[in-house]
Structures are given as structure tokens and as C-alpha cells.
Amino acid sequence: MVQVTRKDQREANENIIRRFNRKVLQSGVLAEAKATMRFTKPISKTERRKKAIIRKERKAQKVAKARLGLQ
């Protein structure tokens, strides 16, 4: 889905960019691409909880090391 924008002889470059951006936004290509970038596979609650617990433990270890001056 390539958006084609042609320049008139007397048209300024800023106007061309503005028209192109408007066409891209209206087509929905950009929104679709962003949505696919953010997609994550669904995981169970228990797995999410386990991962959260691991993250908290690692953060606590990091803070403890920082307080001791090891890092």
C-alpha cells in the first residue's frame, strides 16, 4: 500500500509533506503497523505472576548491591 503524492508546479514542499502525512493517517497503515509491533502472545496469569516475582527479586538484589556499594 504505497501512498503516492504528486507535486504541483507551484506547490511548496511543506504542503506535499502535509498531504502525504494526512493520506497515511487516513489509510490506517501506520496504526496497523504499530499494533503489530505491540502484539504479545497471551500467557496465563500464573506465568505472569511468576515473571513479576522474578523481576521483583532481581530488582531487590540490585538495590541491595547498590546499598553495599558493590555496583
Biopython code that builds the backbone (N, CA, C, O; Angstrom):
import numpy as np
from Bio.PDB.StructureBuilder import StructureBuilder

atoms = [
    (1, "MET", "N", (0.826, -1.176, 0.000)),
    (1, "MET", "CA", (0.000, 0.000, 0.000)),
    (1, "MET", "C", (0.873, 1.243, 0.000)),
    (1, "MET", "O", (1.073, 1.861, 1.046)),
    (2, "VAL", "N", (1.374, 1.601, -1.118)),
    (2, "VAL", "CA", (2.239, 2.765, -1.231)),
    (2, "VAL", "C", (1.372, 3.989, -1.484)),
    (2, "VAL", "O", (0.513, 3.973, -2.365)),
    (3, "GLN", "N", (1.592, 5.038, -0.724)),
    (3, "GLN", "CA", (0.857, 6.287, -0.893)),
    (3, "GLN", "C", (1.635, 7.159, -1.878)),
    (3, "GLN", "O", (2.803, 7.478, -1.653)),
    (4, "VAL", "N", (0.975, 7.537, -2.968)),
    (4, "VAL", "CA", (1.625, 8.355, -3.985)),
    (4, "VAL", "C", (1.119, 9.778, -3.856)),
    (4, "VAL", "O", (-0.088, 10.016, -3.820)),
    (5, "THR", "N", (2.045, 10.725, -3.788)),
    (5, "THR", "CA", (1.705, 12.136, -3.705)),
    (5, "THR", "C", (2.512, 12.856, -4.763)),
    (5, "THR", "O", (3.743, 12.846, -4.749)),
    (6, "ARG", "N", (1.797, 13.480, -5.679)),
    (6, "ARG", "CA", (2.481, 14.190, -6.770)),
    (6, "ARG", "C", (2.508, 15.688, -6.477)),
    (6, "ARG", "O", (1.584, 16.238, -5.877)),
    (7, "LYS", "N", (3.576, 16.326, -6.909)),
    (7, "LYS", "CA", (3.765, 17.743, -6.638)),
    (7, "LYS", "C", (3.253, 18.580, -7.818)),
    (7, "LYS", "O", (3.535, 18.292, -8.981)),
    (8, "ASP", "N", (2.490, 19.625, -7.476)),
    (8, "ASP", "CA", (2.115, 20.598, -8.490)),
    (8, "ASP", "C", (3.289, 21.539, -8.692)),
    (8, "ASP", "O", (4.197, 21.583, -7.862)),
    (9, "GLN", "N", (3.280, 22.296, -9.790)),
    (9, "GLN", "CA", (4.420, 23.165, -10.083)),
    (9, "GLN", "C", (4.595, 24.262, -9.041)),
    (9, "GLN", "O", (5.723, 24.616, -8.697)),
    (10, "ARG", "N", (3.505, 24.795, -8.543)),
    (10, "ARG", "CA", (3.599, 25.936, -7.630)),
    (10, "ARG", "C", (3.420, 25.530, -6.164)),
    (10, "ARG", "O", (3.293, 26.400, -5.303)),
    (11, "GLU", "N", (3.409, 24.257, -5.870)),
    (11, "GLU", "CA", (3.148, 23.798, -4.507)),
    (11, "GLU", "C", (4.439, 23.730, -3.686)),
    (11, "GLU", "O", (5.483, 23.304, -4.182)),
    (12, "ALA", "N", (4.351, 24.149, -2.443)),
    (12, "ALA", "CA", (5.511, 24.144, -1.553)),
    (12, "ALA", "C", (5.747, 22.730, -1.017)),
    (12, "ALA", "O", (4.824, 21.919, -0.944)),
    (13, "ASN", "N", (6.998, 22.451, -0.646)),
    (13, "ASN", "CA", (7.350, 21.126, -0.137)),
    (13, "ASN", "C", (6.611, 20.797, 1.161)),
    (13, "ASN", "O", (6.240, 19.646, 1.389)),
    (14, "GLU", "N", (6.398, 21.806, 2.010)),
    (14, "GLU", "CA", (5.691, 21.579, 3.264)),
    (14, "GLU", "C", (4.274, 21.078, 3.017)),
    (14, "GLU", "O", (3.774, 20.218, 3.743)),
    (15, "ASN", "N", (3.631, 21.621, 1.986)),
    (15, "ASN", "CA", (2.263, 21.192, 1.661)),
    (15, "ASN", "C", (2.234, 19.743, 1.183)),
    (15, "ASN", "O", (1.304, 19.000, 1.495)),
    (16, "ILE", "N", (3.244, 19.348, 0.436)),
    (16, "ILE", "CA", (3.306, 17.962, -0.045)),
    (16, "ILE", "C", (3.458, 17.019, 1.140)),
    (16, "ILE", "O", (2.776, 15.997, 1.219)),
    (17, "ILE", "N", (4.347, 17.362, 2.055)),
    (17, "ILE", "CA", (4.568, 16.516, 3.234)),
    (17, "ILE", "C", (3.292, 16.431, 4.055)),
    (17, "ILE", "O", (2.940, 15.355, 4.540)),
    (18, "ARG", "N", (2.597, 17.549, 4.218)),
    (18, "ARG", "CA", (1.354, 17.580, 4.987)),
    (18, "ARG", "C", (0.294, 16.687, 4.331)),
    (18, "ARG", "O", (-0.387, 15.921, 5.013)),
    (19, "ARG", "N", (0.160, 16.790, 3.000)),
    (19, "ARG", "CA", (-0.811, 15.949, 2.287)),
    (19, "ARG", "C", (-0.460, 14.475, 2.411)),
    (19, "ARG", "O", (-1.337, 13.638, 2.623)),
    (20, "PHE", "N", (0.822, 14.160, 2.279)),
    (20, "PHE", "CA", (1.257, 12.766, 2.390)),
    (20, "PHE", "C", (0.956, 12.216, 3.785)),
    (20, "PHE", "O", (0.428, 11.112, 3.919)),
    (21, "ASN", "N", (1.290, 12.984, 4.816)),
    (21, "ASN", "CA", (1.031, 12.544, 6.187)),
    (21, "ASN", "C", (-0.462, 12.319, 6.415)),
    (21, "ASN", "O", (-0.852, 11.351, 7.067)),
    (22, "ARG", "N", (-1.293, 13.206, 5.882)),
    (22, "ARG", "CA", (-2.737, 13.062, 6.039)),
    (22, "ARG", "C", (-3.230, 11.788, 5.357)),
    (22, "ARG", "O", (-4.063, 11.068, 5.909)),
    (23, "LYS", "N", (-2.716, 11.507, 4.151)),
    (23, "LYS", "CA", (-3.113, 10.291, 3.437)),
    (23, "LYS", "C", (-2.706, 9.037, 4.202)),
    (23, "LYS", "O", (-3.473, 8.078, 4.284)),
    (24, "VAL", "N", (-1.514, 9.045, 4.756)),
    (24, "VAL", "CA", (-1.041, 7.879, 5.510)),
    (24, "VAL", "C", (-1.900, 7.664, 6.746)),
    (24, "VAL", "O", (-2.271, 6.531, 7.052)),
    (25, "LEU", "N", (-2.222, 8.745, 7.462)),
    (25, "LEU", "CA", (-3.056, 8.628, 8.657)),
    (25, "LEU", "C", (-4.454, 8.127, 8.315)),
    (25, "LEU", "O", (-5.012, 7.297, 9.033)),
    (26, "GLN", "N", (-5.020, 8.629, 7.221)),
    (26, "GLN", "CA", (-6.368, 8.227, 6.843)),
    (26, "GLN", "C", (-6.423, 6.784, 6.363)),
    (26, "GLN", "O", (-7.439, 6.111, 6.539)),
    (27, "SER", "N", (-5.354, 6.307, 5.767)),
    (27, "SER", "CA", (-5.349, 4.939, 5.261)),
    (27, "SER", "C", (-5.263, 3.916, 6.393)),
    (27, "SER", "O", (-5.713, 2.781, 6.234)),
    (28, "GLY", "N", (-4.684, 4.312, 7.544)),
    (28, "GLY", "CA", (-4.594, 3.408, 8.678)),
    (28, "GLY", "C", (-3.405, 2.465, 8.635)),
    (28, "GLY", "O", (-3.308, 1.564, 9.470)),
    (29, "VAL", "N", (-2.507, 2.646, 7.695)),
    (29, "VAL", "CA", (-1.342, 1.771, 7.559)),
    (29, "VAL", "C", (-0.433, 1.902, 8.775)),
    (29, "VAL", "O", (0.058, 0.902, 9.300)),
    (30, "LEU", "N", (-0.214, 3.118, 9.216)),
    (30, "LEU", "CA", (0.683, 3.362, 10.340)),
    (30, "LEU", "C", (0.123, 2.767, 11.631)),
    (30, "LEU", "O", (0.858, 2.155, 12.406)),
    (31, "ALA", "N", (-1.172, 2.945, 11.859)),
    (31, "ALA", "CA", (-1.797, 2.392, 13.064)),
    (31, "ALA", "C", (-1.719, 0.874, 13.061)),
    (31, "ALA", "O", (-1.487, 0.260, 14.102)),
    (32, "GLU", "N", (-1.911, 0.271, 11.902)),
    (32, "GLU", "CA", (-1.838, -1.192, 11.786)),
    (32, "GLU", "C", (-0.428, -1.693, 12.075)),
    (32, "GLU", "O", (-0.254, -2.709, 12.749)),
    (33, "ALA", "N", (0.568, -0.989, 11.573)),
    (33, "ALA", "CA", (1.961, -1.387, 11.804)),
    (33, "ALA", "C", (2.319, -1.276, 13.283)),
    (33, "ALA", "O", (2.997, -2.149, 13.825)),
    (34, "LYS", "N", (1.866, -0.207, 13.936)),
    (34, "LYS", "CA", (2.145, -0.045, 15.364)),
    (34, "LYS", "C", (1.455, -1.125, 16.180)),
    (34, "LYS", "O", (2.011, -1.615, 17.163)),
    (35, "ALA", "N", (0.257, -1.494, 15.782)),
    (35, "ALA", "CA", (-0.479, -2.532, 16.519)),
    (35, "ALA", "C", (0.238, -3.867, 16.423)),
    (35, "ALA", "O", (0.281, -4.608, 17.405)),
    (36, "THR", "N", (0.797, -4.192, 15.276)),
    (36, "THR", "CA", (1.502, -5.463, 15.142)),
    (36, "THR", "C", (2.821, -5.439, 15.902)),
    (36, "THR", "O", (3.295, -6.487, 16.341)),
    (37, "MET", "N", (3.419, -4.272, 16.063)),
    (37, "MET", "CA", (4.668, -4.178, 16.819)),
    (37, "MET", "C", (4.435, -4.474, 18.289)),
    (37, "MET", "O", (5.285, -5.077, 18.944)),
    (38, "ARG", "N", (3.272, -4.049, 18.821)),
    (38, "ARG", "CA", (2.998, -4.192, 20.240)),
    (38, "ARG", "C", (2.365, -5.521, 20.607)),
    (38, "ARG", "O", (2.145, -5.788, 21.789)),
    (39, "PHE", "N", (2.072, -6.352, 19.638)),
    (39, "PHE", "CA", (1.376, -7.612, 19.911)),
    (39, "PHE", "C", (2.258, -8.538, 20.732)),
    (39, "PHE", "O", (3.430, -8.741, 20.413)),
    (40, "THR", "N", (1.692, -9.093, 21.781)),
    (40, "THR", "CA", (2.392, -10.095, 22.569)),
    (40, "THR", "C", (1.505, -11.320, 22.667)),
    (40, "THR", "O", (0.279, -11.211, 22.683)),
    (41, "LYS", "N", (2.121, -12.469, 22.730)),
    (41, "LYS", "CA", (1.354, -13.702, 22.826)),
    (41, "LYS", "C", (0.669, -13.756, 24.187)),
    (41, "LYS", "O", (1.267, -13.377, 25.194)),
    (42, "PRO", "N", (-0.557, -14.213, 24.229)),
    (42, "PRO", "CA", (-1.242, -14.301, 25.522)),
    (42, "PRO", "C", (-0.631, -15.388, 26.400)),
    (42, "PRO", "O", (-0.374, -16.500, 25.939)),
    (43, "ILE", "N", (-0.400, -15.057, 27.669)),
    (43, "ILE", "CA", (0.141, -16.036, 28.604)),
    (43, "ILE", "C", (-0.790, -16.116, 29.807)),
    (43, "ILE", "O", (-1.602, -15.220, 30.036)),
    (44, "SER", "N", (-0.667, -17.177, 30.556)),
    (44, "SER", "CA", (-1.563, -17.392, 31.683)),
    (44, "SER", "C", (-1.226, -16.456, 32.844)),
    (44, "SER", "O", (-0.141, -15.876, 32.902)),
    (45, "LYS", "N", (-2.177, -16.325, 33.763)),
    (45, "LYS", "CA", (-1.965, -15.474, 34.933)),
    (45, "LYS", "C", (-0.813, -15.980, 35.780)),
    (45, "LYS", "O", (-0.021, -15.195, 36.301)),
    (46, "THR", "N", (-0.724, -17.298, 35.916)),
    (46, "THR", "CA", (0.332, -17.849, 36.767)),
    (46, "THR", "C", (1.708, -17.523, 36.202)),
    (46, "THR", "O", (2.628, -17.203, 36.954)),
    (47, "GLU", "N", (1.852, -17.600, 34.886)),
    (47, "GLU", "CA", (3.152, -17.275, 34.282)),
    (47, "GLU", "C", (3.478, -15.806, 34.478)),
    (47, "GLU", "O", (4.619, -15.456, 34.781)),
    (48, "ARG", "N", (2.476, -14.935, 34.306)),
    (48, "ARG", "CA", (2.703, -13.512, 34.515)),
    (48, "ARG", "C", (3.120, -13.232, 35.946)),
    (48, "ARG", "O", (4.015, -12.422, 36.190)),
    (49, "ARG", "N", (2.476, -13.900, 36.895)),
    (49, "ARG", "CA", (2.821, -13.717, 38.313)),
    (49, "ARG", "C", (4.236, -14.188, 38.594)),
    (49, "ARG", "O", (4.988, -13.522, 39.305)),
    (50, "LYS", "N", (4.602, -15.351, 38.028)),
    (50, "LYS", "CA", (5.961, -15.871, 38.235)),
    (50, "LYS", "C", (7.002, -14.887, 37.712)),
    (50, "LYS", "O", (8.007, -14.616, 38.370)),
    (51, "LYS", "N", (6.744, -14.356, 36.515)),
    (51, "LYS", "CA", (7.689, -13.405, 35.925)),
    (51, "LYS", "C", (7.779, -12.132, 36.760)),
    (51, "LYS", "O", (8.860, -11.562, 36.913)),
    (52, "ALA", "N", (6.647, -11.686, 37.299)),
    (52, "ALA", "CA", (6.656, -10.483, 38.137)),
    (52, "ALA", "C", (7.451, -10.721, 39.407)),
    (52, "ALA", "O", (8.198, -9.847, 39.846)),
    (53, "ILE", "N", (7.297, -11.900, 40.003)),
    (53, "ILE", "CA", (8.047, -12.232, 41.214)),
    (53, "ILE", "C", (9.546, -12.238, 40.924)),
    (53, "ILE", "O", (10.335, -11.713, 41.710)),
    (54, "ILE", "N", (9.933, -12.823, 39.812)),
    (54, "ILE", "CA", (11.351, -12.866, 39.432)),
    (54, "ILE", "C", (11.890, -11.454, 39.233)),
    (54, "ILE", "O", (12.994, -11.141, 39.679)),
    (55, "ARG", "N", (11.101, -10.585, 38.554)),
    (55, "ARG", "CA", (11.537, -9.202, 38.344)),
    (55, "ARG", "C", (11.742, -8.485, 39.666)),
    (55, "ARG", "O", (12.734, -7.777, 39.841)),
    (56, "LYS", "N", (10.808, -8.661, 40.605)),
    (56, "LYS", "CA", (10.924, -8.003, 41.910)),
    (56, "LYS", "C", (12.151, -8.488, 42.664)),
    (56, "LYS", "O", (12.851, -7.691, 43.288)),
    (57, "GLU", "N", (12.421, -9.795, 42.612)),
    (57, "GLU", "CA", (13.598, -10.340, 43.296)),
    (57, "GLU", "C", (14.885, -9.778, 42.708)),
    (57, "GLU", "O", (15.795, -9.395, 43.442)),
    (58, "ARG", "N", (14.956, -9.732, 41.380)),
    (58, "ARG", "CA", (16.166, -9.191, 40.737)),
    (58, "ARG", "C", (16.370, -7.727, 41.092)),
    (58, "ARG", "O", (17.492, -7.292, 41.351)),
    (59, "LYS", "N", (15.266, -6.962, 41.103)),
    (59, "LYS", "CA", (15.377, -5.549, 41.451)),
    (59, "LYS", "C", (15.842, -5.384, 42.893)),
    (59, "LYS", "O", (16.665, -4.518, 43.188)),
    (60, "ALA", "N", (15.312, -6.220, 43.799)),
    (60, "ALA", "CA", (15.711, -6.152, 45.199)),
    (60, "ALA", "C", (17.195, -6.480, 45.349)),
    (60, "ALA", "O", (17.898, -5.825, 46.118)),
    (61, "GLN", "N", (17.675, -7.482, 44.624)),
    (61, "GLN", "CA", (19.093, -7.829, 44.664)),
    (61, "GLN", "C", (19.953, -6.681, 44.157)),
    (61, "GLN", "O", (21.010, -6.391, 44.717)),
    (62, "LYS", "N", (19.499, -6.037, 43.108)),
    (62, "LYS", "CA", (20.246, -4.921, 42.528)),
    (62, "LYS", "C", (20.329, -3.751, 43.513)),
    (62, "LYS", "O", (21.384, -3.137, 43.677)),
    (63, "VAL", "N", (19.203, -3.454, 44.164)),
    (63, "VAL", "CA", (19.173, -2.367, 45.151)),
    (63, "VAL", "C", (20.074, -2.695, 46.335)),
    (63, "VAL", "O", (20.785, -1.828, 46.842)),
    (64, "ALA", "N", (20.042, -3.953, 46.771)),
    (64, "ALA", "CA", (20.882, -4.368, 47.901)),
    (64, "ALA", "C", (22.365, -4.218, 47.554)),
    (64, "ALA", "O", (23.148, -3.752, 48.382)),
    (65, "LYS", "N", (22.750, -4.603, 46.355)),
    (65, "LYS", "CA", (24.139, -4.455, 45.930)),
    (65, "LYS", "C", (24.523, -2.975, 45.873)),
    (65, "LYS", "O", (25.629, -2.598, 46.258)),
    (66, "ALA", "N", (23.606, -2.150, 45.393)),
    (66, "ALA", "CA", (23.887, -0.713, 45.303)),
    (66, "ALA", "C", (24.091, -0.116, 46.685)),
    (66, "ALA", "O", (24.944, 0.753, 46.866)),
    (67, "ARG", "N", (23.313, -0.574, 47.666)),
    (67, "ARG", "CA", (23.468, -0.051, 49.033)),
    (67, "ARG", "C", (24.792, -0.463, 49.638)),
    (67, "ARG", "O", (25.380, 0.278, 50.426)),
    (68, "LEU", "N", (25.261, -1.639, 49.272)),
    (68, "LEU", "CA", (26.550, -2.100, 49.796)),
    (68, "LEU", "C", (27.717, -1.475, 49.031)),
    (68, "LEU", "O", (28.863, -1.571, 49.470)),
    (69, "GLY", "N", (27.442, -0.846, 47.909)),
    (69, "GLY", "CA", (28.487, -0.225, 47.117)),
    (69, "GLY", "C", (29.213, -1.180, 46.205)),
    (69, "GLY", "O", (30.332, -0.898, 45.776)),
    (70, "LEU", "N", (28.594, -2.311, 45.901)),
    (70, "LEU", "CA", (29.218, -3.293, 45.015)),
    (70, "LEU", "C", (29.007, -2.960, 43.538)),
    (70, "LEU", "O", (29.729, -3.453, 42.671)),
    (71, "GLN", "N", (28.043, -2.145, 43.272)),
    (71, "GLN", "CA", (27.772, -1.808, 41.876)),
    (71, "GLN", "C", (27.712, -0.341, 41.664)),
    (71, "GLN", "O", (27.491, 0.113, 40.541)),
]
sb = StructureBuilder()
sb.init_structure("model")
sb.init_model(0)
sb.init_chain("A")
sb.init_seg("    ")
for serial, (resi, resn, name, xyz) in enumerate(atoms, 1):
    if name == "N":
        sb.init_residue(resn, " ", resi, " ")
    sb.init_atom(name, np.array(xyz, "f"), 0.0, 1.0, " ", f" {name:<3s}", serial, name[0])
structure = sb.get_structure()
